Amino acid sequence: MRVLVQRVTSAKVMVDGAMVGEIRPDSQGLLALVGVTHDDDVDIARRMAEKLWQLRILDGERSAADVSAPVLVVSQFTLYANTAKGRRPSWNAAAPRILAEPLVTAFADALRHLGARVESGVFGADMAVELVNDGPVTVLLEL
């Protein structure tokens, strides 16, 4: 599992012109773009959620857990793009929907269990993600 996390002052995800999740511009939050690969499991999703929740990348070296920062979770299979050969990325390392969708859900649920206020996109949908990256701070999480 890979999670590309961005510290944001606001973010939203739209599907077919309707907003399905957002971090309002009244506080810092985290946008988590989540990619799943073939050998990921629920334990990895749980551990990754804990890592994200405790990651000290907010102002004053605080974590989302420290300040109850909101988290917007968006599935992102393209985090497993292989661009080593040619001009067309290969997506072979990305898990198929039957495996990936429940693990993205498990990741979001684990964050909620930890106390996070979680919003999310729609798995597999054509989503438009809008954000204001704060800092900018962008970190790639892997276990």
Short mmCIF file of the C-alpha atoms (twelve columns), coordinates in Angstrom:
data_MODEL
# 
_entry.id   MODEL 
# 
loop_
_atom_site.group_PDB 
_atom_site.id 
_atom_site.type_symbol 
_atom_site.label_atom_id 
_atom_site.label_alt_id 
_atom_site.label_comp_id 
_atom_site.label_asym_id 
_atom_site.label_seq_id 
_atom_site.Cartn_x 
_atom_site.Cartn_y 
_atom_site.Cartn_z 
_atom_site.pdbx_PDB_model_num 
ATOM 1   C CA . MET A 1   0.000   0.000  0.000   1 
ATOM 2   C CA . ARG A 2   1.159   3.483  -0.832  1 
ATOM 3   C CA . VAL A 3   -0.369  6.635  0.556   1 
ATOM 4   C CA . LEU A 4   0.581   9.972  -0.936  1 
ATOM 5   C CA . VAL A 5   -0.379  12.434 1.782   1 
ATOM 6   C CA . GLN A 6   -0.643  16.170 1.298   1 
ATOM 7   C CA . ARG A 7   -1.070  18.706 4.067   1 
ATOM 8   C CA . VAL A 8   -3.922  20.908 2.915   1 
ATOM 9   C CA . THR A 9   -5.848  23.965 4.012   1 
ATOM 10  C CA . SER A 10  -8.800  22.789 1.929   1 
ATOM 11  C CA . ALA A 11  -9.668  19.949 -0.433  1 
ATOM 12  C CA . LYS A 12  -12.690 18.466 -2.121  1 
ATOM 13  C CA . VAL A 13  -13.532 15.620 -4.432  1 
ATOM 14  C CA . MET A 14  -16.293 15.821 -7.031  1 
ATOM 15  C CA . VAL A 15  -18.023 13.026 -8.946  1 
ATOM 16  C CA . ASP A 16  -20.341 13.948 -11.824 1 
ATOM 17  C CA . GLY A 17  -20.403 17.548 -10.618 1 
ATOM 18  C CA . ALA A 18  -21.467 16.644 -7.069  1 
ATOM 19  C CA . MET A 19  -19.182 17.085 -4.077  1 
ATOM 20  C CA . VAL A 20  -18.749 13.737 -2.305  1 
ATOM 21  C CA . GLY A 21  -16.081 14.683 0.246   1 
ATOM 22  C CA . GLU A 22  -14.276 17.760 1.487   1 
ATOM 23  C CA . ILE A 23  -11.933 19.344 3.963   1 
ATOM 24  C CA . ARG A 24  -13.272 22.807 4.657   1 
ATOM 25  C CA . PRO A 25  -10.883 25.760 4.536   1 
ATOM 26  C CA . ASP A 26  -11.186 26.481 8.272   1 
ATOM 27  C CA . SER A 27  -8.292  24.257 9.415   1 
ATOM 28  C CA . GLN A 28  -5.408  22.086 8.268   1 
ATOM 29  C CA . GLY A 29  -6.167  18.562 7.157   1 
ATOM 30  C CA . LEU A 30  -4.677  15.693 5.203   1 
ATOM 31  C CA . LEU A 31  -5.519  14.527 1.696   1 
ATOM 32  C CA . ALA A 32  -4.599  10.837 1.438   1 
ATOM 33  C CA . LEU A 33  -4.310  9.361  -2.049  1 
ATOM 34  C CA . VAL A 34  -4.335  5.584  -1.467  1 
ATOM 35  C CA . GLY A 35  -2.930  2.956  -3.826  1 
ATOM 36  C CA . VAL A 36  -3.179  -0.790 -3.238  1 
ATOM 37  C CA . THR A 37  -0.964  -3.551 -4.627  1 
ATOM 38  C CA . HIS A 38  -1.483  -7.318 -4.886  1 
ATOM 39  C CA . ASP A 39  0.002   -8.455 -1.580  1 
ATOM 40  C CA . ASP A 40  -1.660  -5.838 0.645   1 
ATOM 41  C CA . ASP A 41  -4.079  -6.940 3.354   1 
ATOM 42  C CA . VAL A 42  -6.250  -5.521 6.144   1 
ATOM 43  C CA . ASP A 43  -3.334  -5.481 8.605   1 
ATOM 44  C CA . ILE A 44  -1.293  -3.334 6.227   1 
ATOM 45  C CA . ALA A 45  -4.270  -0.977 5.772   1 
ATOM 46  C CA . ARG A 46  -4.619  -0.666 9.563   1 
ATOM 47  C CA . ARG A 47  -0.904  -0.028 10.109  1 
ATOM 48  C CA . MET A 48  -0.838  2.536  7.307   1 
ATOM 49  C CA . ALA A 49  -3.816  4.356  8.852   1 
ATOM 50  C CA . GLU A 50  -2.005  4.470  12.202  1 
ATOM 51  C CA . LYS A 51  1.140   5.798  10.514  1 
ATOM 52  C CA . LEU A 52  -0.817  8.540  8.738   1 
ATOM 53  C CA . TRP A 53  -2.802  9.494  11.874  1 
ATOM 54  C CA . GLN A 54  0.405   9.868  13.936  1 
ATOM 55  C CA . LEU A 55  2.561   11.501 11.201  1 
ATOM 56  C CA . ARG A 56  3.880   14.820 12.518  1 
ATOM 57  C CA . ILE A 57  3.541   17.031 9.429   1 
ATOM 58  C CA . LEU A 58  1.039   19.645 10.614  1 
ATOM 59  C CA . ASP A 59  2.022   23.056 11.987  1 
ATOM 60  C CA . GLY A 60  4.182   22.875 15.089  1 
ATOM 61  C CA . GLU A 61  5.255   19.310 14.228  1 
ATOM 62  C CA . ARG A 62  1.881   18.015 15.339  1 
ATOM 63  C CA . SER A 63  -0.007  15.051 13.955  1 
ATOM 64  C CA . ALA A 64  -3.594  14.770 12.795  1 
ATOM 65  C CA . ALA A 65  -4.182  12.832 16.025  1 
ATOM 66  C CA . ASP A 66  -2.878  15.762 18.083  1 
ATOM 67  C CA . VAL A 67  -5.310  18.290 16.605  1 
ATOM 68  C CA . SER A 68  -8.166  16.081 15.318  1 
ATOM 69  C CA . ALA A 69  -7.417  17.138 11.752  1 
ATOM 70  C CA . PRO A 70  -9.808  15.877 9.065   1 
ATOM 71  C CA . VAL A 71  -8.647  13.360 6.462   1 
ATOM 72  C CA . LEU A 72  -9.928  13.083 2.884   1 
ATOM 73  C CA . VAL A 73  -9.279  9.577  1.485   1 
ATOM 74  C CA . VAL A 74  -9.197  9.121  -2.299  1 
ATOM 75  C CA . SER A 75  -8.382  5.836  -4.062  1 
ATOM 76  C CA . GLN A 76  -5.478  6.250  -6.493  1 
ATOM 77  C CA . PHE A 77  -4.367  3.157  -8.428  1 
ATOM 78  C CA . THR A 78  -1.956  5.304  -10.439 1 
ATOM 79  C CA . LEU A 79  0.419   5.378  -7.448  1 
ATOM 80  C CA . TYR A 80  1.523   1.962  -8.729  1 
ATOM 81  C CA . ALA A 81  2.314   3.126  -12.270 1 
ATOM 82  C CA . ASN A 82  5.433   1.594  -13.787 1 
ATOM 83  C CA . THR A 83  7.044   4.074  -16.170 1 
ATOM 84  C CA . ALA A 84  10.382  2.282  -16.618 1 
ATOM 85  C CA . LYS A 85  9.802   1.397  -20.272 1 
ATOM 86  C CA . GLY A 86  8.279   3.335  -23.097 1 
ATOM 87  C CA . ARG A 87  5.814   6.189  -22.866 1 
ATOM 88  C CA . ARG A 88  2.746   4.318  -21.651 1 
ATOM 89  C CA . PRO A 89  2.606   3.463  -17.932 1 
ATOM 90  C CA . SER A 90  1.912   -0.111 -16.901 1 
ATOM 91  C CA . TRP A 91  -0.638  -0.652 -14.123 1 
ATOM 92  C CA . ASN A 92  0.294   -4.307 -13.412 1 
ATOM 93  C CA . ALA A 93  1.406   -3.562 -9.832  1 
ATOM 94  C CA . ALA A 94  -1.970  -2.027 -8.926  1 
ATOM 95  C CA . ALA A 95  -4.369  -4.468 -7.294  1 
ATOM 96  C CA . PRO A 96  -7.647  -5.243 -9.081  1 
ATOM 97  C CA . ARG A 97  -10.832 -3.666 -7.770  1 
ATOM 98  C CA . ILE A 98  -11.976 -6.840 -5.977  1 
ATOM 99  C CA . LEU A 99  -8.908  -6.575 -3.706  1 
ATOM 100 C CA . ALA A 100 -8.284  -2.828 -3.686  1 
ATOM 101 C CA . GLU A 101 -11.741 -1.461 -2.892  1 
ATOM 102 C CA . PRO A 102 -12.186 -3.297 0.439   1 
ATOM 103 C CA . LEU A 103 -8.655  -2.306 1.493   1 
ATOM 104 C CA . VAL A 104 -9.204  1.389  0.773   1 
ATOM 105 C CA . THR A 105 -12.398 1.080  2.827   1 
ATOM 106 C CA . ALA A 106 -10.471 -0.730 5.593   1 
ATOM 107 C CA . PHE A 107 -7.910  2.099  5.600   1 
ATOM 108 C CA . ALA A 108 -10.643 4.744  5.992   1 
ATOM 109 C CA . ASP A 109 -12.430 2.664  8.648   1 
ATOM 110 C CA . ALA A 110 -9.183  2.238  10.601  1 
ATOM 111 C CA . LEU A 111 -8.728  6.018  10.597  1 
ATOM 112 C CA . ARG A 112 -12.279 6.439  11.907  1 
ATOM 113 C CA . HIS A 113 -11.591 3.872  14.622  1 
ATOM 114 C CA . LEU A 114 -8.561  5.948  15.661  1 
ATOM 115 C CA . GLY A 115 -10.804 9.004  16.001  1 
ATOM 116 C CA . ALA A 116 -10.391 10.693 12.630  1 
ATOM 117 C CA . ARG A 117 -13.143 12.577 10.867  1 
ATOM 118 C CA . VAL A 118 -12.866 10.946 7.442   1 
ATOM 119 C CA . GLU A 119 -14.396 11.975 4.132   1 
ATOM 120 C CA . SER A 120 -13.785 10.007 0.947   1 
ATOM 121 C CA . GLY A 121 -14.096 9.847  -2.782  1 
ATOM 122 C CA . VAL A 122 -15.946 7.144  -4.708  1 
ATOM 123 C CA . PHE A 123 -13.870 4.084  -5.560  1 
ATOM 124 C CA . GLY A 124 -13.418 3.626  -9.307  1 
ATOM 125 C CA . ALA A 125 -15.256 6.829  -10.220 1 
ATOM 126 C CA . ASP A 126 -13.895 9.543  -12.472 1 
ATOM 127 C CA . MET A 127 -13.124 12.043 -9.703  1 
ATOM 128 C CA . ALA A 128 -12.061 15.670 -9.799  1 
ATOM 129 C CA . VAL A 129 -9.877  16.479 -6.797  1 
ATOM 130 C CA . GLU A 130 -9.284  20.092 -5.834  1 
ATOM 131 C CA . LEU A 131 -6.863  21.067 -3.094  1 
ATOM 132 C CA . VAL A 132 -4.749  23.797 -1.608  1 
ATOM 133 C CA . ASN A 133 -1.469  22.175 -0.576  1 
ATOM 134 C CA . ASP A 134 -0.197  23.866 2.571   1 
ATOM 135 C CA . GLY A 135 3.544   24.392 2.707   1 
ATOM 136 C CA . PRO A 136 3.660   22.665 0.246   1 
ATOM 137 C CA . VAL A 137 3.983   19.417 2.178   1 
ATOM 138 C CA . THR A 138 3.659   16.116 0.305   1 
ATOM 139 C CA . VAL A 139 4.914   12.803 1.716   1 
ATOM 140 C CA . LEU A 140 4.830   9.266  0.278   1 
ATOM 141 C CA . LEU A 141 4.070   6.638  2.931   1 
ATOM 142 C CA . GLU A 142 5.025   3.001  2.480   1 
ATOM 143 C CA . LEU A 143 5.511   0.201  4.988   1 
# 
